[in-house]
Amino acid sequence: MKKKITVVSSAFNEEDNICELYNQVKAELSKLADKYDYEQIVVDNASTDGTLTKLKEIAAQDKNFKIIANTRNFGHIRSPYYGILQSFGDAVIYMASDLQDPPRLIGGFIKKWEEGFDIVLGKKTNSRESGLFFSARKFYYWLLDLVNDSGSELIENCTGFGLYDKKVIDQLRKMQEPYPYLRGLVCELGYKKTFVSFTQPNRMRGITKNNFYTLYDNAMIGFVNHSKVPLRLAALGGFALSAVSLLLAVIYFILKILFWNRFPMGTAPIMISLFFFSSVQLFFIGIIGEYLGAVLTQVHNRPLVIEKERINF
């Protein structure tokens, strides 16, 4: 009996890319038809263009092509992860639907999996996107690795694009993460992993859904899930600033006593100190708020997504 490969993608307003994604995935897996069966699952995140219509047209012609349609847009983190958890192939390959995760790497992923690796990740060694964005991402990965205290070795320049053995997916199902950081979770599991390097191409069709908020969201999830260092910095910073404030107050008081007439009690030092310490406090409160938000998400324990319909399952 042949093993099954499942390819999963999440789509939101990708009508210009979805047919090409299907064709490229099918072409790559057809090369391995003598060894593997396959299925392709696309989770539609309540697209407002013609994406779902095109998905249904493909599904009507190919029973290996399956659709999960969400009731609303559940976001760029929950929806792809949900699709991965709904996959029951012997190996699951996740890739974005915008073709910036090249389907041509599928064969390389499977080859590494056949060699005994449980996780095979696509690693961006270069990108045709803005050099500023690529450098900013490298800095983020360096900073996250610097403060990581989870005990696992985090990976840089990987987005989750890659292949996961069935036992990895089974473990992810047990974890019940309501807002997962996939690239970090798979590192914590400790399974044997390797990488396939690639240069990320530019988006050829459609408009990117990434913006400052989505990038910030991903970044903060990485920090709050894998490091308590920012919280400890907030605590230590609070103690240090309290000591500095007390020292400055004592020095100012002594100077005033010694040089009563030559050292006027103006409002400028008070106002400067007030604004400085207030801004520092707000920064630390913001850090604590991120952690409290993550805890609140866990406590709510809401479903990753709510389905409207399934096709070809």
C-alpha positions as CSV (number, residue, x, y, z in Angstrom):
1,M,0.0,0.0,0.0
2,K,1.4,3.4,-1.0
3,K,2.1,6.1,1.6
4,K,0.2,9.3,1.3
5,I,1.6,12.8,1.1
6,T,-0.7,15.7,2.2
7,V,0.0,19.2,1.0
8,V,-1.7,22.0,3.0
9,S,-2.1,25.7,2.2
10,S,-4.2,28.5,3.6
11,A,-5.7,31.1,1.3
12,F,-7.2,34.5,1.7
13,N,-8.0,36.5,-1.5
14,E,-5.6,34.4,-3.7
15,E,-7.7,34.0,-6.8
16,D,-4.7,34.9,-9.0
17,N,-2.5,32.2,-7.5
18,I,-4.7,29.3,-6.5
19,C,-4.9,27.6,-10.0
20,E,-1.1,27.9,-10.5
21,L,-0.5,26.5,-7.0
22,Y,-2.7,23.5,-7.8
23,N,-1.0,22.9,-11.1
24,Q,2.5,23.2,-9.7
25,V,1.8,20.9,-6.7
26,K,0.1,18.3,-8.9
27,A,3.0,18.4,-11.4
28,E,5.6,17.8,-8.6
29,L,3.6,15.0,-6.9
30,S,2.8,13.3,-10.3
31,K,6.5,12.6,-10.6
32,L,6.3,10.4,-7.5
33,A,3.0,8.7,-8.4
34,D,4.6,5.3,-8.5
35,K,5.6,5.6,-4.8
36,Y,3.0,7.9,-3.2
37,D,-0.6,8.8,-3.2
38,Y,-1.3,12.4,-2.4
39,E,-4.0,14.9,-1.5
40,Q,-4.0,18.7,-1.4
41,I,-6.0,20.6,1.2
42,V,-6.6,24.4,1.0
43,V,-8.2,26.2,3.9
44,D,-10.1,29.2,2.6
45,N,-10.1,32.0,5.2
46,A,-13.4,33.6,4.1
47,S,-12.0,35.2,0.9
48,T,-13.9,38.1,-0.4
49,D,-12.8,37.7,-4.1
50,G,-13.2,34.7,-6.4
51,T,-10.8,32.4,-4.5
52,L,-13.5,30.0,-3.1
53,T,-15.2,29.8,-6.5
54,K,-12.0,28.7,-8.2
55,L,-11.3,26.2,-5.4
56,K,-14.6,24.6,-5.9
57,E,-14.1,24.4,-9.7
58,I,-10.8,22.5,-9.1
59,A,-12.4,20.3,-6.5
60,A,-15.2,19.3,-8.9
61,Q,-12.6,18.0,-11.3
62,D,-10.1,16.5,-8.9
63,K,-11.2,14.4,-5.9
64,N,-7.6,14.6,-4.5
65,F,-8.2,18.3,-4.0
66,K,-10.0,19.2,-0.8
67,I,-11.4,22.4,0.6
68,I,-12.1,23.6,4.1
69,A,-14.1,26.9,4.0
70,N,-14.1,29.0,7.2
71,T,-17.0,31.0,8.5
72,R,-14.8,34.1,8.7
73,N,-11.2,35.2,8.4
74,F,-9.5,33.5,11.4
75,G,-6.1,35.0,10.7
76,H,-2.8,34.1,9.2
77,I,-1.7,31.9,12.2
78,R,-4.7,29.9,13.2
79,S,-6.1,29.0,9.8
80,P,-2.9,27.4,8.4
81,Y,-2.3,25.5,11.6
82,Y,-5.8,24.2,11.6
83,G,-5.3,22.8,8.1
84,I,-2.2,21.0,9.2
85,L,-4.0,19.4,12.1
86,Q,-6.7,18.2,9.7
87,S,-4.1,16.3,7.6
88,F,-3.7,12.6,8.1
89,G,-1.1,11.7,5.5
90,D,2.1,9.8,6.3
91,A,3.8,13.2,5.7
92,V,2.3,16.6,5.7
93,I,3.8,19.5,3.6
94,Y,2.8,23.0,4.5
95,M,3.3,25.9,2.0
96,A,1.8,29.4,1.5
97,S,-0.6,29.8,-1.3
98,D,1.1,32.8,-2.8
99,L,3.9,30.7,-4.4
100,Q,6.6,32.4,-2.4
101,D,7.1,28.9,-0.9
102,P,8.2,27.1,-4.2
103,P,6.4,23.8,-4.8
104,R,9.5,22.7,-6.7
105,L,11.0,21.9,-3.3
106,I,8.5,19.1,-2.6
107,G,10.7,16.4,-4.2
108,G,13.7,17.6,-2.1
109,F,11.6,17.5,1.1
110,I,10.4,14.0,0.4
111,K,13.9,12.8,-0.3
112,K,15.1,14.1,3.0
113,W,12.1,12.4,4.7
114,E,13.0,9.1,3.1
115,E,16.5,9.5,4.6
116,G,15.0,9.4,8.0
117,F,14.3,13.0,9.0
118,D,11.0,13.7,10.7
119,I,11.0,17.4,9.9
120,V,12.3,19.0,6.7
121,L,12.1,22.8,6.6
122,G,12.6,25.2,3.8
123,K,15.2,27.7,4.8
124,K,15.5,31.1,3.1
125,T,19.2,31.7,2.5
126,N,18.3,34.7,0.4
127,S,15.2,36.6,-0.8
128,R,14.2,38.7,-3.7
129,E,12.1,40.8,-1.4
130,S,13.3,44.1,0.0
131,G,16.8,43.9,1.5
132,L,15.6,45.9,4.5
133,F,12.8,43.4,5.3
134,F,15.1,40.5,5.0
135,S,17.7,42.1,7.2
136,A,15.0,43.0,9.8
137,R,13.9,39.4,9.8
138,K,17.5,38.2,10.4
139,F,17.9,40.6,13.2
140,Y,14.6,39.3,14.8
141,Y,15.8,35.7,14.6
142,W,19.1,36.7,16.2
143,L,17.4,38.6,19.0
144,L,14.9,35.7,19.6
145,D,17.7,33.2,19.8
146,L,19.6,35.5,22.2
147,V,16.7,35.6,24.7
148,N,15.4,32.1,24.2
149,D,15.2,30.2,27.4
150,S,12.8,27.4,26.4
151,G,15.6,24.8,26.2
152,S,15.1,24.2,22.5
153,E,17.3,25.5,19.7
154,L,15.2,27.8,17.6
155,I,15.7,28.1,13.8
156,E,16.1,31.2,11.7
157,N,14.8,32.1,8.3
158,C,12.2,29.4,8.4
159,T,8.5,30.2,8.2
160,G,7.0,26.8,8.8
161,F,7.2,25.9,5.1
162,G,8.3,22.3,5.0
163,L,7.5,18.6,5.6
164,Y,6.3,17.0,8.9
165,D,6.1,13.4,9.6
166,K,2.8,12.0,10.8
167,K,4.1,11.5,14.3
168,V,5.0,15.2,14.5
169,I,1.5,16.2,13.5
170,D,0.1,13.7,16.1
171,Q,2.1,15.4,18.8
172,L,0.9,18.9,17.7
173,R,-2.7,17.7,18.0
174,K,-2.1,16.7,21.6
175,M,-0.7,20.2,22.5
176,Q,-4.0,22.0,21.8
177,E,-2.3,25.4,21.1
178,P,-5.0,28.1,20.5
179,Y,-2.5,30.6,18.9
180,P,0.5,28.6,17.8
181,Y,4.0,29.6,16.8
182,L,4.6,26.6,14.5
183,R,8.3,27.1,13.8
184,G,9.0,27.2,17.5
185,L,6.7,24.3,18.5
186,V,8.4,21.9,16.1
187,C,11.8,22.8,17.7
188,E,10.5,22.1,21.1
189,L,9.3,18.6,20.1
190,G,12.9,17.6,19.5
191,Y,12.4,15.4,16.4
192,K,15.2,14.9,14.0
193,K,15.2,17.8,11.5
194,T,17.0,19.1,8.5
195,F,16.8,21.9,6.0
196,V,16.4,22.5,2.3
197,S,17.8,25.9,1.3
198,F,16.1,28.2,-1.2
199,T,15.9,31.8,-2.4
200,Q,12.5,33.2,-1.8
201,P,10.9,34.5,-5.0
202,N,8.9,37.7,-5.3
203,R,5.2,37.5,-5.2
204,M,4.2,37.5,-8.9
205,R,0.4,37.9,-8.6
206,G,-1.9,39.5,-6.1
207,I,-1.2,41.7,-3.1
208,T,0.6,40.5,0.0
209,K,-1.5,40.2,3.1
210,N,1.5,40.8,5.4
211,N,1.6,44.2,7.1
212,F,3.2,45.8,10.1
213,Y,0.6,44.2,12.4
214,T,0.9,40.7,11.1
215,L,4.7,40.8,11.3
216,Y,4.6,42.3,14.8
217,D,2.0,39.6,15.8
218,N,4.4,36.8,14.6
219,A,7.3,38.4,16.3
220,M,5.6,38.8,19.7
221,I,4.2,35.2,19.6
222,G,7.8,34.0,19.2
223,F,9.0,36.0,22.2
224,V,6.1,35.2,24.7
225,N,6.2,31.5,23.8
226,H,9.9,31.0,24.1
227,S,11.3,33.5,26.5
228,K,10.6,35.0,29.9
229,V,13.6,37.3,29.5
230,P,11.6,40.4,28.7
231,L,9.5,39.9,31.9
232,R,12.7,39.5,33.9
233,L,14.2,42.6,32.2
234,A,11.0,44.5,33.2
235,A,11.3,43.5,36.8
236,L,15.1,44.1,37.0
237,G,14.7,47.4,35.1
238,G,12.0,48.5,37.6
239,F,14.3,47.8,40.5
240,A,17.2,49.5,38.8
241,L,15.2,52.6,37.9
242,S,13.8,52.8,41.5
243,A,17.3,52.8,42.8
244,V,18.4,55.4,40.3
245,S,15.4,57.6,41.2
246,L,16.2,57.3,44.9
247,L,19.9,58.2,44.3
248,L,19.0,61.2,42.1
249,A,16.6,62.4,44.8
250,V,19.2,62.1,47.5
251,I,21.8,63.9,45.4
252,Y,19.4,66.7,44.4
253,F,18.4,67.1,48.1
254,I,22.1,67.3,49.2
255,L,23.0,69.8,46.5
256,K,20.0,71.9,47.5
257,I,21.0,72.0,51.1
258,L,24.7,72.8,50.3
259,F,24.0,75.4,47.6
260,W,20.6,76.8,48.6
261,N,20.8,80.0,46.7
262,R,22.9,78.8,43.7
263,F,20.9,75.7,43.1
264,P,17.3,76.8,42.3
265,M,14.5,74.2,42.6
266,G,13.2,74.6,39.1
267,T,10.4,72.5,37.5
268,A,12.5,71.4,34.5
269,P,14.4,68.5,36.3
270,I,11.1,67.3,37.7
271,M,9.3,67.3,34.3
272,I,12.2,65.6,32.5
273,S,12.4,62.9,35.2
274,L,8.6,62.4,35.1
275,F,8.4,62.0,31.3
276,F,11.4,59.7,31.3
277,F,10.2,57.3,34.0
278,S,6.6,57.4,32.7
279,S,7.8,56.3,29.2
280,V,9.9,53.5,30.7
281,Q,7.0,52.3,32.8
282,L,4.7,52.3,29.8
283,F,7.2,50.2,27.9
284,F,7.4,47.6,30.6
285,I,3.7,47.6,31.0
286,G,3.4,46.9,27.3
287,I,5.7,43.9,27.7
288,I,3.7,42.5,30.6
289,G,0.5,43.1,28.6
290,E,1.8,40.9,25.8
291,Y,2.3,38.0,28.2
292,L,-1.1,38.6,29.8
293,G,-2.7,38.6,26.4
294,A,-1.0,35.2,25.6
295,V,-2.4,33.8,28.9
296,L,-5.8,35.2,28.2
297,T,-5.8,33.4,24.8
298,Q,-4.9,30.1,26.5
299,V,-7.6,30.6,29.1
300,H,-10.4,31.3,26.5
301,N,-9.5,28.0,24.8
302,R,-11.5,28.9,21.7
303,P,-11.4,26.8,18.6
304,L,-8.7,27.6,16.0
305,V,-11.4,28.1,13.3
306,I,-15.0,27.4,12.7
307,E,-15.8,25.6,9.4
308,K,-18.6,26.6,7.1
309,E,-18.2,23.6,4.8
310,R,-15.8,20.8,3.6
311,I,-15.5,19.5,0.1
312,N,-14.0,16.1,-1.0
313,F,-13.3,14.9,2.5
